[in-house]
Amino acid sequence: MRNLYSFLILLILMALPLFSQEKQTKEKTAATEKIKGEKSEAETLENITVQGTSKKKKIETSGFAVGIIETKESSLRNLTTNELLDRSVGVRVRQNGGIGSNVEYNLNGMSGSTVGIFLNGIEVSTYGQSFNLNNIPPAMIERIEVYKGVLPSHLTGDYVGGAINVVLKKDVSQNTANAAVSYGSFNTFQSDFGVMYRDKKTGLSFRGSGSYIFTDNSYETWGHSSTYVNVYQQIIRNYRAKRFNNTYKNIAGRFEVGFTETKWADQFFIVYNGSSNHTDIPHGITMAVPYVGRFNETEAHVFELNYNKKNFLTKDLTFNVNAVRSERSTYLQDTVGYAYNWDGKIREVYENDVLVKLKTKDGGQQGKKVISNIDTKITNARANLGYIITDGHRISLNNKFEATNRKEEDLLNPASKDLATDSHIYKNIISMNYEAETFNRKLKTNLLGKYTTNRVNDIRKKIVTTDGVNSIVQDEVSSTDSNFGYGGTVSYNIISNLFIIGSTENSYIMPSDTQLFGAPERNILPNLQLQPEKYVNYNLGFRWNPSDFGKHKVSLYANAFWRNGYNKITVQTVADADIKDESGADIQVSRYVNLQKTQAKGFEAEIIYIYNSRLNTSFNISKFNNLDKSESDENGNANRYYGHQVTNEPFFTMNINMQYSFYNIFQKTSVLSTYYNAGYVGEYFTVRGEPEFSVTPTQISHDLGLSYRFPSKKLVASLDIKNIFNAEVYDNFQIQKPGRGIYFKLNYTFSKF
C-alpha cells in the first residue's frame, strides 16, 4: 500500500506544471465565491437546520442523497441523538425499549450491515456498546450526516444502504467550557460536560468531554405484548405492569490533545476514549418472558490518531488519516433459576393440586446458566489522499483496513478455559473517487470504484471422549472473499436554488462480526453460514434550497429509490406455518439469516418553512414497499411468501416538527422557545404470512417542550414532555417503548477563558 501511495504522489508531482498556470488564473474567482458562501444567512430548526453555509450546501447538492442534522438547539433540550435521528426524513431508529436498549438503524428499508454508523469517519462499533449513538449527548456533536445510498470517499466502506456519520465538535478557536444536567421520569439522570482550549502561540489544543447516564427504565406496559401467565398456565394479554430488571448506567469520557493550524498539520490529535456500562436484560427478542438477574457489563478503551493536512507535500494535495485501536470486553451473567411474571413475582403453578414455585428448565433465565466474557480487539485504520487536478476536478485514493479478533470464554466452568472460541475478521478496501464540476459548476459528478477483500476465521473447540480418553478437538471454519463495487452520483443546478440529484451503486456487503458470531447479550445466536449480500440501488430526486419571500423561507426535498437486494441479511422471524397459536411467536432468541431476493421501491420527501426567524416548521414522509422476491424457500420449495412485505420492518413514517421563539419574555434579551413534535408509524407485521395477531398497530405520538435562555446567554433551562398522551408505541417484535415522560434540564456555558 505504501508503494501505491508513493506512486500516486509521484504522478501528482510530475503533473503539477501542467496545471499550475490554469489554476492561478482561477484562484481569485474561487476565493471570491468562498467569501460569499461564508457570509450566507443561517436559520436553525429544532432538529433540522436550513443553513446557507457553503459546507452544508456543498454536501446536500453534491449528488448524494444526504441530509444534515444540526444539534445546536437540540443539545439544550432533553433529547438523545437517536431521537433526533428518528425525527428526520427516511430514518427509523429501531430501539428495543428505553434508554440503553439495543438499537438498529433503518434507512428506508436498509438496515444491519448495509448501513454504516460512523463517528468522525470511523465505524462506531469500534468503540463498543458503551459509547455509541445511544449515549453520545448531542452537546458533543457538531452535526450528523445521513446518507442514503452512495457514500462519499471519506466514508467508503462495505456499505450500500447509506450511512450515519456523527461529526463531533472540532472547533477550538475559542477557549470555552460547558456543563449540563437533567432529571426526569423513570428515575432518569443524565449529565455531560465539555471543554476546549488552544494556545494561540504554539497551536497546542485540548478537547475534553464526558457524560453519565442512569435510569431505571421503569415505565408501564399494557399493550398486546405485555403478558401474565396464571397458575393454570393461561396467557393473559394486555396485562398492565411496570418494567423491572431494566436498569441502565453508563459513564464515558473522551480526551484529545494535539495541535491545530500549524505549518505541518491542520489538525493532529492523539485521543483516548474510555467508557463502560451496566445493562439489565429484561426479556428476550420479544417481551413474552421477563428476566430477573440477567445482565451484561461492557468496557472499552480506545486510542486514536487523527491527522489531516491540506497542501500536504505539495499544493492542493490533501492527506487524512484516522487510526484506531480498540480493546473491548463484554461480561454476561444469567444464573437465576426461577421463572418470573411481569408483576415481578415468581411464577406459581399447580402440581398435584399443590401450588409450587416454577423453576426454569435449564437453570438460567434464557436457557442454561451462563457467566461468560467476550474480549474483542479491533484495529481500524483509514487513509485518504485527495488532489485537485485542475479547477473543478479532483481525484482521491482511499484505503481502509479493519481487523477484528474476538475471544469468547465460559467463566462458569473454569475447567473449560482451553475451549475458548477464537474468531477473526480481516477486511481491506481500496477505493478511488473522481469528482468533477463542469458547465460553470452547475453539473457535479462523482464516480466511485472499490475493491474489497475479506477473510473470516472461526475456531471452536470441544471435548471428545474416545475409549474413555478425553481429548480436545478443534473445529475451524475459514472463508475468503473478494469483490468489486462501483457507483456514481450526479447533481445539476437547473435554476438558482433547484438541484436535480441522482445516484446509483452496485456492490456487495460482508456480514458483520455480530451477524456471524452472534451476541448473547443481545439474544442473537451465531450463524457462520451467512452469505455476503449484494445490492443494486438507484436514487433520483431534487432539492430546492431555502428561498426568501420577504419574511418567508421555504425549502423542499424529495427522493425516489429502487433497491434490489440479493441474499439480504435480516433477523430471522417466525413463519405462520411454523406456529400453532400466537404464543409460538413469542421467541426469546433469534439469528441473522439470508433472504434470497428482495426489492424495495419508495420515496421520501420533506418541506421546511420558516417565518420571520421565529417560526420553524418541517414535515417529512417516507413510504416504500420492501417485498420478498425469493422464488424458493430454504428447503427448495416454492416460496409461499413471495411478494409479501418483509416482516418486522416499518415502511410508512411521518414526522412534524415545529418551533416558535419569543424574545424579551420576562427579561430583556432573553429567548423563550417552544417545541412540538408528532410522529407517525404505520402498522406492520412481525410474523411471515401476516396473521392478524402479529400486527404492530399504527402509532402516533406527540411531544412538547420549551427552553428559556437567560439574558446572560450562559444559562438555558428546558422542559420536555414526551409522548404526552401516553400512546402505545412499539418497535422490534412488538416491544413496547416508554409512555409519557417529563424531563427537566439545565445547561451552563462558562465564561470564555
C-alpha positions in Angstrom: 0.0 0.0 0.0 2.9 2.3 0.8 4.2 1.8 -2.8 0.8 2.7 -4.2 0.7 6.0 -2.3 4.2 6.8 -3.3 3.4 6.2 -6.9 0.3 8.4 -6.8 2.3 11.3 -5.2 5.0 10.9 -7.9 2.4 11.2 -10.6 0.9 14.3 -9.0 4.3 16.0 -8.7 5.0 15.3 -12.3 1.7 16.7 -13.4 1.8 19.9 -11.3 3.5 22.1 -14.1 0.7 21.3 -16.5 -2.0 22.7 -14.3 -0.3 25.5 -12.3 -0.8 28.3 -14.9 -4.5 27.5 -15.3 -5.1 27.3 -11.6 -3.5 30.7 -10.9 -6.0 32.4 -13.2 -8.9 30.9 -11.3 -7.8 31.3 -7.7 -9.2 34.8 -7.3 -12.6 33.7 -8.6 -12.7 30.7 -6.2 -11.6 32.8 -3.3 -14.4 35.3 -4.0 -17.0 32.6 -4.2 -15.8 31.2 -0.9 -16.2 34.6 0.9 -19.8 34.9 -0.5 -20.6 31.4 0.8 -19.3 32.2 4.3 -21.5 35.3 4.5 -24.7 33.4 3.7 -27.5 33.6 6.3 -28.4 30.7 8.6 -31.7 29.8 10.3 -32.0 26.9 12.7 -34.9 24.5 13.1 -35.3 22.4 16.3 -33.5 19.4 14.8 -33.1 20.2 11.2 -31.1 23.2 10.2 -31.9 25.2 7.0 -28.4 26.6 6.7 -26.9 28.5 3.8 -23.3 28.0 4.8 -21.1 26.7 2.0 -20.3 23.5 3.9 -23.9 22.3 4.3 -24.9 23.4 0.8 -22.0 21.7 -0.8 -22.8 18.4 0.9 -26.5 18.4 0.2 -26.1 19.4 -3.5 -23.1 17.2 -4.3 -25.3 14.4 -5.8 -25.6 12.3 -2.7 -29.0 11.6 -1.2 -28.0 13.2 2.1 -29.5 15.3 4.9 -27.7 17.3 7.6 -29.0 17.4 11.2 -27.6 20.2 13.3 -27.6 19.9 17.1 -27.0 23.4 18.3 -30.6 23.9 19.6 -31.3 20.3 20.3 -28.4 19.9 22.6 -30.0 22.3 25.0 -33.0 20.0 25.5 -33.7 16.5 26.9 -33.2 14.8 23.5 -30.9 12.0 22.7 -29.0 11.6 19.4 -31.3 8.7 18.5 -34.4 10.8 19.0 -33.0 13.5 16.6 -32.4 10.8 14.0 -35.8 9.2 14.5 -37.4 12.5 13.6 -35.5 13.0 10.4 -36.7 12.0 6.9 -36.3 8.4 5.9 -34.7 7.3 9.2 -36.3 4.8 11.6 -34.4 4.1 14.9 -35.3 0.5 16.0 -34.8 0.6 19.8 -35.9 -2.4 21.9 -37.2 -0.4 24.9 -35.9 2.6 26.8 -32.5 4.2 27.2 -29.7 1.8 26.8 -31.6 -0.9 25.0 -30.4 -2.5 21.7 -30.6 -0.2 18.7 -30.6 -0.8 14.9 -31.0 1.9 12.2 -33.3 1.6 9.2 -32.8 3.9 6.3 -35.8 3.5 4.0 -35.7 -0.3 4.4 -32.0 -0.7 4.5 -30.5 -1.8 7.8 -27.9 -4.1 9.5 -24.6 -4.4 7.8 -25.7 -2.4 4.7 -25.8 0.8 6.8 -22.6 2.3 8.2 -22.7 4.1 11.5 -19.7 6.3 11.8 -18.1 8.6 14.5 -15.8 11.1 12.7 -15.5 8.7 9.8 -14.7 5.6 12.0 -17.2 2.8 12.5 -18.9 3.5 15.8 -18.9 -0.3 16.6 -15.1 0.1 17.2 -15.9 2.0 20.4 -18.2 -0.8 21.8 -21.7 -0.8 23.2 -20.7 1.7 26.0 -20.0 4.5 23.5 -22.5 4.8 20.7 -25.3 6.9 19.3 -27.5 5.6 22.2 -25.5 7.6 24.8 -23.4 10.2 23.0 -25.0 13.5 24.1 -25.9 16.0 21.3 -23.8 18.6 23.1 -20.7 16.7 22.0 -21.9 16.7 18.3 -21.3 19.4 15.6 -23.6 17.8 13.0 -25.0 14.5 11.8 -24.7 13.5 8.2 -27.4 11.0 6.9 -26.5 9.4 3.6 -28.9 7.1 1.7 -27.2 5.1 -1.0 -23.7 6.0 -2.4 -21.2 7.3 0.2 -18.5 10.0 -0.3 -14.9 9.0 -0.4 -14.1 9.7 3.3 -16.8 7.1 4.3 -16.0 4.5 1.7 -16.6 1.1 3.1 -18.5 -2.2 2.9 -21.9 -0.5 2.7 -24.6 0.2 0.2 -27.7 1.2 2.2 -26.2 4.5 3.3 -24.6 5.8 6.4 -25.0 7.9 9.5 -21.8 9.9 10.2 -21.7 11.7 13.6 -19.2 14.6 13.5 -18.0 15.6 16.9 -17.2 19.2 17.7 -13.8 20.1 16.5 -13.6 23.9 16.7 -11.0 25.1 19.2 -10.9 28.7 18.1 -12.4 29.8 21.5 -11.5 28.5 24.9 -14.8 27.5 26.5 -16.4 25.1 28.9 -19.9 23.9 29.3 -21.9 21.5 31.5 -25.5 20.2 31.6 -27.6 18.1 33.9 -31.1 16.7 33.6 -33.6 14.6 35.6 -36.9 13.1 34.6 -39.3 10.2 34.5 -38.4 6.6 35.3 -35.6 8.0 37.6 -33.6 9.1 34.6 -30.5 11.2 35.4 -28.1 12.5 32.7 -25.2 14.8 32.7 -22.4 15.9 30.4 -19.5 18.4 30.1 -17.2 19.7 27.5 -14.1 21.9 27.5 -11.9 23.3 24.7 -8.6 25.0 24.9 -6.0 26.3 22.4 -2.7 28.1 22.9 -2.5 30.6 20.1 1.3 30.8 20.0 2.0 27.1 19.7 -1.3 25.7 18.4 -1.4 23.2 21.3 -5.0 22.2 21.7 -7.1 20.2 24.0 -10.7 18.9 23.8 -12.3 17.0 26.6 -15.9 15.8 27.1 -17.7 13.3 29.3 -21.2 12.0 30.2 -23.0 10.0 32.8 -26.4 8.3 32.4 -28.5 6.4 34.9 -32.1 5.2 34.5 -34.4 2.6 36.0 -36.4 2.4 32.7 -39.3 1.5 35.0 -42.1 2.5 32.6 -45.5 0.8 32.4 -46.5 -1.5 29.6 -50.0 -2.6 28.8 -50.1 -3.5 25.1 -50.6 -6.8 23.4 -47.0 -7.9 24.2 -47.4 -7.4 27.9 -48.5 -10.8 29.3 -49.3 -12.6 32.6 -49.3 -16.4 33.0 -51.6 -17.6 35.7 -51.3 -20.7 37.9 -53.3 -22.6 35.2 -50.7 -21.8 32.5 -53.1 -19.5 30.7 -51.6 -16.5 29.0 -53.4 -13.2 29.7 -52.6 -10.4 27.2 -52.6 -6.6 27.7 -51.5 -7.0 31.3 -50.6 -3.7 32.9 -47.2 -3.9 34.5 -44.2 -1.8 35.4 -40.9 -3.0 33.8 -38.3 -4.2 36.2 -34.7 -5.5 36.0 -34.2 -2.8 33.4 -31.6 -0.6 35.0 -29.0 1.1 32.7 -26.0 3.2 33.7 -23.2 4.5 31.5 -20.1 6.6 32.0 -17.9 7.8 29.1 -15.0 10.2 28.6 -13.2 11.5 25.5 -9.9 13.4 25.7 -8.0 14.8 22.8 -4.7 16.6 22.8 -2.7 17.8 19.8 -2.1 20.7 17.5 -4.3 22.8 15.2 -3.5 25.2 12.4 0.3 24.6 12.4 2.6 24.5 9.4 2.8 20.7 9.5 -0.8 19.9 10.3 -4.2 21.5 10.1 -5.2 19.1 12.9 -3.2 16.5 14.7 -4.7 14.8 17.8 -4.0 11.8 20.0 -7.2 10.6 21.5 -8.3 8.4 24.4 -11.9 7.3 24.5 -13.0 5.3 27.6 -16.4 4.0 28.5 -18.3 1.4 30.5 -21.9 0.5 31.2 -24.2 -1.9 33.1 -27.3 -3.1 31.3 -30.0 -5.2 32.8 -31.6 -7.5 30.2 -35.4 -7.5 31.0 -36.5 -10.1 28.3 -35.6 -11.8 25.1 -36.3 -11.0 21.5 -40.0 -10.5 22.5 -41.5 -9.4 25.8 -43.1 -12.8 26.4 -40.8 -13.9 29.2 -39.5 -11.4 31.8 -36.0 -12.0 33.1 -34.6 -11.4 36.6 -30.8 -11.3 37.2 -29.7 -11.5 33.6 -27.4 -8.5 32.9 -24.2 -7.6 31.0 -21.4 -5.2 31.6 -19.2 -3.7 28.9 -16.0 -1.8 28.9 -14.0 -0.2 26.1 -10.6 1.5 25.9 -9.9 3.2 22.6 -6.8 5.0 21.4 -6.9 7.2 18.2 -4.5 9.1 16.0 -6.1 11.7 13.8 -4.2 13.8 11.3 -5.2 16.0 8.3 -3.3 18.5 6.2 -4.2 20.5 3.2 -1.3 21.2 0.8 0.4 18.1 2.0 4.0 17.9 0.5 2.7 20.0 -2.4 -0.1 22.4 -3.2 -3.6 21.1 -3.5 -2.7 17.6 -2.1 -4.8 16.7 1.0 -3.9 13.9 3.3 -6.1 12.5 6.1 -5.5 9.5 8.3 -7.6 8.1 11.2 -6.2 5.1 13.0 -7.9 3.4 16.0 -7.0 0.6 18.3 -9.8 -0.6 20.5 -9.9 -3.2 23.3 -13.4 -4.1 24.5 -14.9 -6.6 26.9 -18.5 -7.8 27.3 -19.4 -9.7 30.5 -22.7 -11.6 30.7 -24.3 -13.3 33.7 -27.5 -15.3 33.9 -27.8 -17.6 37.0 -31.2 -17.1 38.4 -33.2 -20.4 38.2 -36.8 -19.3 38.8 -39.4 -18.2 36.2 -41.0 -14.8 36.7 -44.1 -13.0 35.7 -44.5 -9.3 34.6 -45.8 -8.5 38.1 -42.2 -9.1 39.3 -43.1 -12.2 41.3 -42.0 -15.8 40.8 -44.5 -17.8 38.7 -46.5 -20.4 40.5 -48.2 -23.5 39.1 -50.3 -26.4 40.4 -48.5 -29.7 40.7 -50.7 -32.5 42.1 -53.1 -29.8 43.5 -50.2 -28.2 45.3 -49.1 -24.6 44.4 -45.3 -24.6 43.8 -42.8 -22.1 42.5 -41.8 -22.7 38.9 -38.2 -23.2 38.1 -36.7 -22.6 34.7 -35.9 -25.6 32.5 -32.1 -25.2 32.4 -31.3 -23.1 35.4 -31.0 -19.7 33.7 -33.5 -17.1 32.6 -32.7 -17.7 28.9 -31.7 -21.3 28.7 -28.7 -22.7 30.6 -26.9 -20.8 33.3 -24.2 -18.6 31.9 -21.3 -16.5 33.1 -19.2 -15.5 30.0 -16.8 -12.9 28.8 -16.1 -11.8 25.3 -12.9 -9.9 24.6 -12.7 -8.0 21.3 -9.7 -6.3 19.9 -10.2 -4.1 16.8 -7.7 -2.3 14.6 -9.4 0.2 12.3 -7.3 2.5 10.0 -8.5 4.7 7.2 -6.2 6.9 4.9 -7.2 9.3 2.2 -5.2 11.2 -0.4 -7.0 13.8 -2.4 -5.7 16.0 -5.2 -7.2 18.8 -7.2 -6.1 18.1 -10.7 -7.4 21.3 -12.1 -10.1 23.7 -11.1 -13.3 21.7 -10.7 -11.6 18.3 -11.0 -10.5 16.2 -8.0 -9.3 12.6 -7.5 -8.9 10.7 -4.3 -7.4 7.4 -3.3 -8.7 5.7 -0.1 -7.6 2.7 1.8 -9.4 1.2 4.8 -8.1 -1.8 6.9 -10.0 -3.4 9.7 -9.1 -6.4 11.8 -11.4 -7.9 14.5 -10.2 -10.5 17.0 -12.9 -11.9 19.2 -12.3 -14.4 22.1 -15.3 -15.9 24.0 -14.8 -17.6 27.4 -17.1 -19.6 29.6 -16.3 -18.3 33.2 -18.9 -20.5 34.8 -16.8 -23.6 34.1 -13.1 -22.6 34.7 -12.1 -26.1 33.5 -13.3 -25.2 30.0 -10.8 -22.3 29.7 -9.0 -24.2 27.0 -12.2 -24.4 25.0 -12.5 -20.6 24.4 -13.9 -19.6 20.9 -11.4 -17.6 18.9 -12.8 -15.6 15.9 -11.1 -13.3 13.4 -12.4 -11.0 10.6 -10.0 -9.1 8.3 -11.2 -6.6 5.8 -9.4 -4.3 3.4 -11.0 -1.8 1.0 -9.2 0.2 -1.7 -11.3 2.8 -3.5 -10.9 5.7 -5.9 -13.2 8.6 -6.5 -13.2 11.1 -9.3 -15.2 14.3 -8.7 -15.9 16.9 -11.3 -17.7 20.3 -11.5 -18.5 21.3 -15.1 -20.9 23.6 -17.1 -20.0 26.6 -15.0 -20.1 24.4 -11.8 -23.8 23.6 -12.4 -23.1 19.9 -13.0 -21.4 17.9 -10.3 -20.4 14.3 -10.7 -18.7 11.7 -8.5 -17.6 8.3 -9.8 -16.6 5.6 -7.3 -14.9 2.2 -7.7 -13.8 0.0 -4.8 -12.2 -3.4 -4.3 -12.8 -5.3 -1.1 -11.1 -8.4 0.3 -12.4 -10.2 3.4 -11.2 -13.2 5.4 -13.2 -14.9 8.2 -11.6 -17.5 10.6 -13.6 -19.1 13.4 -12.1 -21.7 15.8 -14.3 -23.6 18.2 -13.1 -26.3 20.5 -14.9 -29.2 22.1 -14.1 -32.2 24.3 -14.4 -35.6 22.6 -14.2 -38.9 24.5 -12.7 -41.9 22.7 -12.3 -45.2 24.6 -12.7 -43.4 27.9 -10.0 -40.8 27.0 -10.9 -37.1 26.7 -9.3 -35.0 24.0 -9.8 -31.5 22.7 -10.9 -31.4 19.0 -10.7 -28.1 17.1 -13.3 -27.1 14.5 -12.2 -24.4 12.2 -14.3 -22.5 9.7 -12.4 -20.3 7.2 -13.6 -18.3 4.2 -12.0 -15.7 1.9 -14.0 -13.4 -0.3 -13.2 -10.5 -2.7 -15.4 -8.4 -4.8 -15.6 -5.2 -6.9 -18.2 -2.5 -6.4 -18.9 0.8 -8.2 -21.3 3.7 -8.1 -21.8 7.3 -9.1 -23.7 10.5 -8.2 -24.8 13.5 -10.2 -26.2 16.9 -9.2 -27.4 19.5 -11.7 -28.3 23.1 -10.7 -31.2 23.8 -13.0 -32.1 27.2 -11.7 -30.9 29.4 -8.8 -31.7 27.1 -5.9 -33.1 24.0 -7.6 -30.9 20.9 -7.9 -31.7 17.5 -9.5 -29.9 14.8 -7.6 -29.3 11.2 -8.6 -27.1 8.2 -7.7 -26.6 4.5 -8.3 -24.5 1.8 -6.8 -23.7 -1.9 -7.4 -21.8 -3.5 -4.5 -21.5 -6.4 -2.0 -21.6 -6.3 1.8 -20.0 -8.8 4.1 -21.7 -10.0 7.3 -20.5 -8.2 10.5 -19.0 -10.0 13.4 -22.3 -9.8 15.4 -24.2 -11.3 12.5 -21.7 -14.1 12.1 -20.7 -14.9 15.6 -23.8 -13.8 17.5 -24.2 -11.6 20.5 -25.5 -13.4 23.6 -26.1 -10.1 25.5 -28.5 -9.2 22.6 -30.1 -12.6 22.4 -28.5 -13.2 19.0 -27.3 -16.7 18.1 -24.3 -17.3 15.7 -24.7 -18.2 12.0 -21.4 -19.0 10.3 -23.3 -19.9 7.1 -24.3 -16.3 6.3 -23.5 -15.3 2.7 -22.5 -11.8 1.6 -25.4 -9.6 0.5 -25.5 -7.7 -2.8 -27.5 -4.6 -3.8 -28.1 -2.7 -6.9 -29.6 0.7 -5.9 -30.9 3.8 -7.7 -31.9 7.2 -6.3 -33.4 10.2 -8.1 -34.7 13.3 -6.5 -34.5 17.1 -6.2 -33.6 19.7 -3.6 -34.9 23.3 -3.6 -32.7 25.2 -1.2 -34.2 27.9 1.0 -35.7 30.7 -1.0 -36.6 34.1 0.5 -40.1 35.6 0.1 -39.8 38.5 2.4 -40.3 37.1 5.9 -41.0 33.7 4.5 -38.4 31.0 3.6 -39.2 27.6 2.1 -37.1 24.6 1.1 -38.2 21.3 -0.5 -36.7 17.9 -0.8 -37.9 14.7 -2.5 -36.2 11.4 -3.5 -37.4 8.2 -5.1 -35.5 5.0 -4.7 -35.4 1.5 -6.2 -33.3 -1.2 -4.4 -32.7 -4.8 -5.5 -31.2 -7.0 -2.8 -29.7 -10.4 -3.1 -29.1 -12.6 0.0 -30.4 -9.8 2.2 -29.2 -10.3 5.8 -32.1 -9.9 8.3 -33.1 -11.1 11.7 -34.9 -14.4 11.4 -38.7 -14.1 12.1 -41.3 -16.7 12.6 -43.4 -18.1 9.7 -47.2 -18.6 10.3 -46.8 -22.2 9.1 -44.4 -22.9 12.0 -46.7 -21.9 14.8 -49.9 -23.5 16.2 -51.1 -20.4 18.1 -49.9 -16.9 18.8 -47.7 -18.0 21.7 -45.5 -19.6 19.1 -44.5 -16.1 18.0 -43.2 -15.2 21.5 -39.5 -16.0 20.9 -36.5 -15.4 23.2 -33.6 -15.7 20.8 -33.0 -15.3 17.1 -30.2 -15.2 14.5 -29.4 -13.4 11.3 -30.4 -15.2 8.1 -30.2 -14.6 4.3 -33.3 -13.7 2.2 -32.7 -14.9 -1.3 -34.0 -11.7 -3.0 -35.8 -8.6 -2.0 -37.0 -5.5 -3.9 -37.8 -2.1 -2.4 -39.5 0.9 -4.2 -40.5 4.0 -2.4 -40.0 7.7 -1.8 -39.2 10.3 0.9 -40.0 14.0 1.0 -39.6 16.9 3.2 -40.8 20.5 3.3 -39.3 23.2 5.7 -40.9 26.6 6.3 -39.5 29.5 8.3 -41.3 32.7 9.1 -39.7 35.9 10.4 -36.9 34.0 12.1 -39.4 32.9 14.8 -41.4 30.1 13.4 -39.6 27.0 12.1 -41.6 24.0 10.9 -40.9 20.9 8.9 -42.9 17.9 7.7 -41.3 14.7 6.3 -42.7 11.4 5.0 -41.2 8.1 3.9 -43.1 5.3 2.3 -41.9 2.2 0.5 -42.6 -1.5 -0.3 -39.8 -3.9 0.6 -41.0 -7.2 -0.8 -39.7 -10.7 -0.6 -38.9 -11.7 -4.1 -37.4 -15.1 -3.3 -38.5 -17.8 -5.8 -38.0 -20.6 -3.3 -37.6 -21.1 0.5 -34.7 -22.7 2.4 -36.0 -26.2 1.6 -36.1 -25.5 -2.2 -39.9 -25.4 -2.3 -41.9 -22.6 -3.9 -41.8 -19.6 -1.6 -45.3 -19.1 -0.1 -44.4 -15.6 1.0 -43.4 -14.4 -2.5 -44.5 -10.7 -2.9 -45.1 -10.2 0.9 -43.7 -7.3 2.7 -40.5 -8.1 4.6 -41.7 -8.6 8.2 -40.8 -6.7 11.4 -40.0 -3.6 9.4 -41.9 -0.3 9.5 -42.4 1.1 5.9 -44.6 4.2 6.4 -43.4 7.0 8.7 -44.2 10.7 9.0 -42.9 13.5 11.3 -44.0 17.1 12.1 -41.5 19.4 13.9 -42.4 23.0 15.0 -40.5 25.6 16.9 -41.6 29.2 17.8 -39.4 31.7 19.7 -40.5 34.6 21.8 -38.0 37.4 22.5 -37.6 39.6 25.6 -40.1 37.5 27.6 -39.8 38.2 31.4 -36.4 39.7 30.8 -34.7 41.8 28.1 -32.6 39.9 25.6 -34.0 36.6 26.8 -35.4 34.0 24.4 -38.3 31.6 25.1 -38.5 28.8 22.6 -41.4 26.3 22.3 -41.4 23.0 20.5 -43.9 20.5 19.2 -43.2 17.1 17.5 -45.6 14.5 16.2 -44.5 11.1 14.9 -46.5 8.6 12.9 -45.6 4.9 12.1 -47.9 2.8 10.0 -48.9 -0.7 11.0 -46.6 -3.7 10.1 -46.4 -7.4 10.9 -43.9 -9.4 12.8 -44.8 -12.9 11.6 -44.4 -14.1 8.0 -47.8 -14.7 6.4 -49.2 -11.6 8.3 -51.6 -13.3 10.8 -53.7 -10.7 12.5 -52.3 -11.3 16.0 -48.8 -10.3 14.8 -49.7 -6.8 13.7 -47.9 -3.9 15.2 -50.6 -1.2 15.3 -50.4 2.3 13.9 -48.6 4.6 16.3 -49.0 8.3 16.8 -47.1 10.1 19.5 -46.8 13.8 20.4 -44.1 15.7 22.3 -44.0 19.2 23.8 -41.0 21.2 25.0 -39.8 24.7 25.9 -36.5 26.2 26.7 -35.6 29.6 28.2 -32.3 31.3 27.5 -31.4 33.8 30.2 -30.1 37.3 29.2 -26.5 36.3 30.2 -26.7 33.7 27.4 -24.8 31.4 29.7 -27.8 29.6 31.3 -30.5 27.7 29.5 -33.3 25.8 31.2 -35.6 23.4 29.3 -38.6 21.2 30.0 -39.7 18.3 27.7 -42.9 16.2 27.9 -42.5 13.2 25.7 -45.5 11.1 24.4 -47.9 13.5 26.2 -51.0 11.3 25.5 -49.3 8.2 26.8 -49.8 6.4 23.5 -48.8 2.8 22.8 -45.6 2.9 20.9 -43.7 -0.2 19.8 -40.6 -1.4 17.9 -38.9 -4.6 17.1 -41.1 -7.7 17.7 -43.8 -5.6 19.4 -41.6 -4.5 22.2 -43.4 -1.6 23.9 -41.5 1.7 24.4 -41.8 4.3 27.2 -45.1 6.1 27.6 -45.4 9.7 28.9 -42.3 11.1 30.4 -41.4 14.6 31.9 -37.8 15.8 31.9 -36.0 19.0 33.1 -32.6 20.1 32.0 -30.1 22.9 32.9 -27.2 24.0 30.5 -24.5 26.3 31.6 -21.7 27.8 29.5 -18.8 29.1 31.5 -17.1 32.4 30.5 -14.5 32.2 27.8 -11.1 31.9 29.2 
